[in-house]
């Protein structure tokens, strides 16, 4: 059915698929379709030649034609699998003249026994709408799987305004019959990137789903010397480790540290821990045996929301004091977490409104940025264009931000080159739909658009060195990527908002004395970016100031790391009193 002739090429024999359908061989037909999807799901196209484009268009056309025939019945073993293909099918369709599956969904709307087919084809790219509640009336487990899979497009689709709007609408749909599903991480984590408020309303619902589906009762006898750290992201190259390992290191000499992880990763760093335990996680079942009888006084979660086990465990009462950090810097909005650990340099005077947890403010930024594992090469650009770096991942490049970039390009008076590093587009063929949208929104200008495929860190940093300056994203800004930009000595423009994730970049800029690169409105952001483009002298002056700055004593300083230990000691001594207080104002650690 599908014949790769050379690496990256594809040839689909549509006649064979049609013949299987005409012969009524639905089992064989379905297996063949799934083999094609398996190949296309693991083969990310960075460009399409005419032959490949024609083959994909032909396959999508034949698939959608067969799939929407009333007499094509999906064999029972493949039902859940087809729903899991929702993101891939949406991306593949976006690579064709169809753009989305609207017309085919309208055909299905009037067919009997159409639920599975609708759930397979109905994504955030669609303009048609269906009432979600009947999906749960018929098959709540399958509807829950689809509800979460629908949100997978946050990684690449938010560059489209209609996708942002549809995703926000979707997250408002909350059915009390929803069971736990393996993909619940997608709406929980992805909602943060859709807009600035959706996570606040969907996370309480998802926390309820978790607590309703799974329960853990711990026999806890707290020992003030014992602390548990729970993370699946604790590897030296990961953003979580890069910003929070300094804090955990400050505990090592004072406390007995036990590390728990659920997803097997060979590169996890165990060097700071006295004990390490793997909690087996399979088929939505989490082996919590090592936690059920424990002596922990504190449990610290560096990164709630990045994995399903972290969401599940944050909804259990494991120890008297439960804390989350800025690994994913947003509130859990209603889990069993008591405190959110942040930094006084980043949060504003009304920051508590952004958290259901009580805010605990450390001196500094709420993160200890590790110095990047990269040696500067002095790599220079080979073009006279002004190169602007956008190191933030694809989900941060939303439609609103692209509209701002369009306004920027409409005012540029010299050749510029936008260099994007979207990073997360190497699965489910999400790269080309992302590229097409960015080019469509920013079309009609003289700017060169470079949308880099996944890069190894050293190559990414080398390309960053070639840039003239960096623009941080909004509404969700960067943290590690901004520290990367400053490390390679690039002026970086921050658009400061009212949340940690769009304030941390401004805090780093203040530390190196670059307050003039901190903006607060779109107009300020555009004016600063335009001056960096057109004023070579000012840009050179800023670059020289960064080159002479002591980054080790500012951005990469670990001087405030011991405040994390002091905070833990304070909580152990005062938590019983604090939990009785009605005043929710942030707690400051000196």
N, C-alpha and C positions, 0 to 999 in steps of 0.2 A: 504493500500500500504506500509506504513511504521509503524512498530510496536515496539516502545521502550519497551523492556521487563524488564530491570532494568536500573537505571540511567546511562546514557552514552552509552547504547547498542542500536543497531538498527537492524531491520530486514525488508528487502524490499521484497515484493512479486512481483518479476519480471514477473511472468507468468500473473498476473493481468494486468500489464502495456502492455505487448505484446498482450494480448487478446483484450484490448480496442483499440489498434492500428489496429489489424486485423479486428475488427468489424467496423472500421471507426468512432469510437466515440471520435473524436479529442478534443472536448470540455471537456469531462470528463477526458480523458487522460491527457490533459494539466493541468487541475486543480489538478490532482493527482501528477503529476510531481512537480508542484509548492509547494504542501504541503510537499513533501519530501525535497525540497530545503530549504523551510522555517525552517524545523527542523534542517537540517544540517548547516544552516547559523547561528543558535543560539546555537548550541551544539559544543563547541570546544573540540576536542579530544586531550588529552595530551599523549595518547598512544593508540595503537590498539591491542586488542587481536585477535586471529585467526578468530573468528566468525565475529567480526565487520569489520576486514579487508576484509574478503570474501564478506560480504554484500555490502560494499562500492564499491569494485571492480565490483561486479555484477550489482549494480545499475548504476554506471558510464557507464559500457559496454552497458547495455540495453538502457539507455538514449541516448548515442551517436549514437547507431545503429538506434533507432527510429527517433531521431531528424534529422538525415542526409538522411532519406528516401525521395525521391522526392515527394511522395504523402502525406507526413505528412505536413499539412498546419497549421501554428500557428494561432490560433484564434485572431482576431484583438485586443480584450481587453488585451491580454497577450504580445503583441509585445514589448512594452517598458520594461515590467517587465523582459522578457528574457534577453534583453540587459543589464539590471541592475545586472543580475546574473553572469556577465563576470568574476569577481574576484573569486567568490565562485566556479564556475565551473572549473576555472583554478587551484585553490587550491585542489579541490577534485580529479581532473585528475592527479595532481602531486603526490597524495597519492596512485596511482595505477601503475601497470606496464606500462601503456601508457605513463606516464610522462607528455605528453602534447597532444594537439588535432591536431597535424600536419596532420596525415593520414586522419582524418575526414574532415579537411579543404580542403585537396586536392580533396576529393570526392565532396565537395560543389562547388569547383571552377568551375566545368563544368555543374552545374545544373542551370536551370532557376529559377527566383524569389528567389535567394539565399541570398539576402543582410542581412536580419534579422538573419538568421542562422550563417552567417559568423561573424557578429558583436557580436553574443553571444559567439562564440568559439574562436575568434581571440584575444589573449592576448600577453603580453610581454614575456611569456614563449615559444612562438612559434618560430620555426626556419624558417618556411615558411614565405613569405612576400606577401602582397597585396598592390597595389597602392591605396592610401587613397582617392585621389581626386574623383574617380567614386562613392564612398560612398556618398559624398556631392552632386554629380550630381543627385542622385536618391532621397535621403531623408536627407536633411541637418540637420533637428532637431534630427533625430535618430542618424545620424553620429556624431553630436556634443555630444550627450549623451555617445556614445561609446568612442569617442576620450578622454573624461575625465575619464570615467570608466577604460579605459585601464591603466591609471596612478595609479589606486588604489594599484597596486602591489608594489609601492615604500615602503610600510610599512613592507613588509616581503620578497620581491623577489630580492632586490638588492644585496643579498649575492651571487647571481649567476652572473657570468660575462656576460653570453649571455643575461640575463634580463637587466642588465645595458646598454649593447650595443643597444638592441632593444628599450629600453625606450628612450635613447638619440636620436635614429633615429626617433622615433615617435614624439618627441617634436619638431623636425625640420619641421614636416608636419603642415603647417598652411594654412587653407583655408579661404579666405575672406568672405565666405558665412556662417561661423559658427555663430549660434545664442547663446545667453546666456542660460546656463543650470545649474541646481542645483549643479552639480558635478564639476564646474569649479575650485573649491578649490583644487581638486586633482592634476591637472598639475601645478597650481599656487604655491601651498605649496610644493608638492612633487618634483618639478624640482630641488629644492635646494639640494636634497640628491642624485640625480642621478650622478652628477659630479659637477665640480667647475664652469661651464660656461653655462649650459643649461638654467638656470633661467634668465640669462641676455638677452636671445634671445626670450624666449617664453612669458615672462611677458609683454613686450610691446604689443604683439599680443593680449593677454588675456585682458589687459587694454582697448584696442580698442574695443574688443567684448562687454565689459561692457558698455563703453560709447556709443556705437552704439545702444545698447539694452535698456538702461535706462538713463534718464536725470533728473537732479535736478537743479533748479534755485532758489537760496536763496535770499531773501531780507534781507541783512545783514547791520546792523548799529552798528559797533563795539564799545563795551564798554570796555575800557582797564582793567576793573575789572573782566570781565567775561570770563571763560574758560570752554570749553567742553572736557570731556574725554569719549572716545568711546571704549568699549571692551565687549566681551562676555566671557572673561576668568578671570574676576576679582574676583577670589575666593581664600581664603588663602592657599589652598594646591596646587594651580596651579603655574607652573614655572613663568608665567607672573607676577602674584601678588608677588611672592617671590623675584623678582629682581627689580621691578619697583614701588611698593607701597611706598617705602621710598621717592622717588622723588615726587610723587603726594602729599604725606603727607606734604612736605615742602611748598606746595602752599596754604595749608588750611587757615592759618591766614591772608594771603595777598589777596587772590582772592575768588570770588564766583565761586564755582565749580559745574558744572552740569554733571551728569553721564548719558550716553545713552547705552542701551544694546538692542539687537535684539532677541537673543535666550534665552528662559526662563530657568534660572538656579536658583534653590532654595538657593544655597550656595553662591551667589554673596555677596560681602562685600560692603555695602553702607555707611560705617561709616565716610568716608572722604568727603562726598558730601553734598552740600546744597540742591540740587534737583536731583531727579532720574526720568528718563523717559524710558519707554519700547517702542521701535519702532516695530510695528507689522510686521512680515515677513512671508509671505505665498504665495506659488505658484509663486515664483520669484518676488513678489511685496513687496516692502518695504514702509511702511507707514512713510514718512519723514515729516509729518505735523509739529511735534514739532521743526523741524529744518528750515522750509522754511522761517519763519520770526524769526530772532534771533539777539542777541546782542553780540555774541562771538567775541572776538578779536583773540582767539587762539583755535584751535582744536588739541587735542593730541590723537594719536592712539598708544597705547602701543604695539599692536600685529597684524599688518596687514598681512593677508594671511591665518590665521588659520580658518577663517569662511568666507562664501560668503558675508554676510553683510559688513564685514570689507573691503573686496576688492571693493565692490560697492561704499561704502561711501568714500573710499580713492580716488575715481575717480570723486568725486563731489567737487566743490568749495563751502564749507560751511562757511568758515571764511577767513579773509585776510592772516592769518598765520596758516599753517598746518604742523604738526610735527609727525614723527613716531619714536618709540623707539625700543629697542633691545629685546622686547618680542619674536618676531621672527626676528633674527638679520641679515636681508638681505634687500637690496634695493627693492623698488617696481618697479623699472625700468620703470618709465614713467607715474605714476599716477599724481594726483593733490597735491602731498606732496611736500612741499618746503624744509624741513630740516630733516635730519636724525640725531638724538641725540645719540652720542656715547661718548667714554672716551679716554682721551689722553694717558692713561697708556696702552691701548690695541691697538689702531690704529697705523700703521707705517706712514712713511713720505709721502707715495704715496697712502694713503688709499682712497682719493677722487675718484680714478679710480673705486672703488667698488660700487659707488652710483650714481644714477641719481639725487638724492636730494643733496642739498649742505650740507656738513658734518659740524656738530656743535659739538665741542669737549668740554666736561666737564672735570674738574679735576677728576681723578680716572678712573674707568673702564667702565663707561656707564651703570652701574648696581649697585644697592645697595642690596647685598644678605642678605635676612632675615636669622636670626639664625634658623636652622631646628627645627621643633616642635617634638623633640625627646630627650629622656633622655638616656644617655649612660648607658649600662647595664654591660659592661665588658665581654660580651659574647665571649667565646673562641671556637676555632675549635676543633673537635674531630678526627682529622686526622693528620698524619705527612706530608702530601702533602703540598706543597706551594700553597696556594689558591690565585688566581689572579682575582680581581673583574673587571667586564666590565659592569658598570651600565647604559651605554647609550642605548637608545631605538633601536628597530630593524632596522629602516631605516638608522641609522648611521653605522650599521655593514655591510658595502658594500663589494663587491668582492675584491676590491683592498686591503682593510684593512685585510680581511681574508687571502689573499695571504701573507701579512706581518706576520700574526700570524703563518702561516704554516712555514715560514722561521725561526721564533722564535722556534717553537717546534722541528724543525730539528736539532737545536743546544743545546737543553736542555739536561742536564746530571743528572737530579734528578726528582723524581715524582712531577708533577704539576697538579693542578686542575683549569681549566678555569670555572669561574662562570659568566654566562651571565644573564642579566636582561632585555630582549628585550621589555617587557611591553605592546606593542601595538598589540599583536598577539592573542587577546581574541575574535576576531570576524571573520566571514567568513572562519573559519577553516584554518587560516593561520599558526598556530603554528607548526604542524607536517611537512609541506613542508619546513618551515624555519629550523627546527631541522635537517631534512634529509640533507639539503644542507650543513649546518655547519659541520655536522659529516662527510659528504663526502669529503669536502675540507680539513678538519683537520684529516682525517683518517690515519692509519698506524703509529701512534705515541702512546706512552704510556700515554699520557695525559688523564685525566678524564674530560669529558665535561658535565657540569651541565648547562642546559638551562632552567632557572626558568620560570614557568608560571607567570601570573600576580600576583603580591604581594601587599598586603596593605603596606602602607608606613612604619609602625613600624616593620613589619616582614622583609621587604626589608633592612631596616637600621640594623636590628639585624644580618642578613646574611652578610651585608657589614662589620660589626664589626668582623666577623670571618675571613675575608680575611687578607692576609699578605700585599698586596699592590694593587694598581689600575692602569690599563692602560686606558688612554683616547683614543678615536677613532680619525680617520683621514679619509676623509678630513673634515668632520663635527664633531667637538669636542663637549665636554660638558661644561655646565655652572653650573646649579644647581646640577647636579650629581657630579661634581668635588667638589663643596662646601660641598656636602654630604660626599664625601670621606675624605676630610680634617677634617670635623667635627668628624668623627669616627676615626680620627688620623691615616690615612693610607697614606704612601708615594704614590704619584700619578705621573705617567710619562705623560708629555704633548708633543705632536708633533706639533710644532708651524708652522703655514702657514702664509698667507697674508690677511686673512679675520677675522673679529671680532669673528666669530664662531669657528675658530681654533687658536685663540690667547688669548681668555679670560682665559682659564685654565692656560696658562703660566703666565699671569698677577697675578693670585691668588697665584701661587707658588712663584713668586718673592716677594709677600707681606709677605710671611712667611719664606723667606730666603732659599728657596729650588731651587735655580737656576740650580743646577746640575741635576735636574730632567726635565729640559726643553731641548728638542731636536729639531733639524731643518731638519733632513733628516731621511730616513728610516734606514740607517746604524747606526746613532746615537741612534735612538729609540730602535733598536734591541740590541745594545751594553748596553744601560742603563737597559733595561728590563732583559737581561741575567745576568748582575751584581747583580740586585736585587734578582734574583732567586738563584744565586749560592753563593753570599757573605752575609752570615747571619749577620756578624758583621756590615757591611755597612748598611744593611736594618734595623737592630736594632738601629743603631745610628740615622738614619733618622727618624725612628718612635719616638725615644726619643725627638728629636728636635721638631717634630710636637706636641707632648704631652706637651712640655714646652712653645710652642708658644702662644701668646695672640691672639687668633682668633677673639675675639670680637673687638679688636683694629685694626685688619687687614682685614681679609676676610669678616667679618660681621660688619665692621664699617659703620655707617651712617653719618660720619663726613662730607662727600662730598655731602650729599643730598641737602643742601641749594643752591648748585651751579645750580641746576635745576631751582629753583626760579629766581636766578640771570639771567640765560639764557633766561627765559621767559620775564623778564623785559627788557633785552637788545633787544630782538627781537621786542617787542611791540614798543620800542623807535626808532628802527633803520631799521625795515623791509622795509620801502619804499625806503630807500637809498640802502639797500643790494640788493634788487631785480633789481636795475639798474646797478649793477656792472657786468662787463664782467669777472672779475677774479673769478674763482670758488674755490680758495684755501680754506681749512677748516677754520672755525671761532673758535677761542679758547676763552673759558670763564675762567676767573681767579677766 
